[in-house]
Amino acid sequence: MTDHLPTAFKALWHELPLLAASGVLVCTASALVVLLLPGVTPLSVLLLALLVGPAWAAVVATTDSVVRDDRGGVLLLLRHLKQHGPAGAGVAIVPAAITALALLNWHLYSGPLFAVPLAVSCCASVLLLLASCYAFSLRVSGGLRGKQLWFTALHLVSRAPLVPLGVLALAFVAVLLGTSVTASLLLLAPGPVALFASAGTWTSYGTEKHALLR
């Protein structure tokens, strides 16, 4: 069992070019979504998964390599974009599809009859969003897929919910500062968020495997 958080903190300085490139990659993909389909709609959420998912998978695969093997760099990020892009879209489309369904239920809501499907889809969206904080690393670096991937990610959420909550809180604060203070902060956010997501995932996953072997 290894705590990967110290490595993540060190990488905030040692991997500055990687973190900058990660920000450019993710923010460019996000800007395309805003340009093509502005606003929060079912279609924009699905497009976000298809465009940002591959970029995020490449960033996470690279930060996984940093925290686990002390190996990073911009060239590795570009190789991972080609290697893990389709897998990233596959992971992202699952929570995106359920979130799109929740938005559709919200638009259709007109009385108590629609409350149950709206509540179910919203709860499922939140759970899958939390699980996705683990799922990207487990897919691109752990090789898990399908039901095993999501069952493992949901199990980790139930055992260590503070990791995805912390990752999402960090991302929310970065977006809030980027929209209210200066947009340049948005470019700095994806890399550190991915670093701590990777560190949290592999620390939690290692802890669970260690517990099972005892």
Secondary structure by P-SEA (a helix, b strand, c coil): cccaaaaaaaacccaaaaaaaaaaaaaaaaaaaaaacccccaaaaaaaaaaaaaaaaaaaaaaaaaaacccccaaaaaaaaaacaaaaaaaaaaaaaaaaaaaaaaaacccccaaaaaaaaaaaaaaaaaaaaaaaaaacccccccaaaaaaaaaaaaacaaaaaaaaaaaaaaaaaaaccccccccccaaaaaaaaaaaaaaaaaaaaaaaac
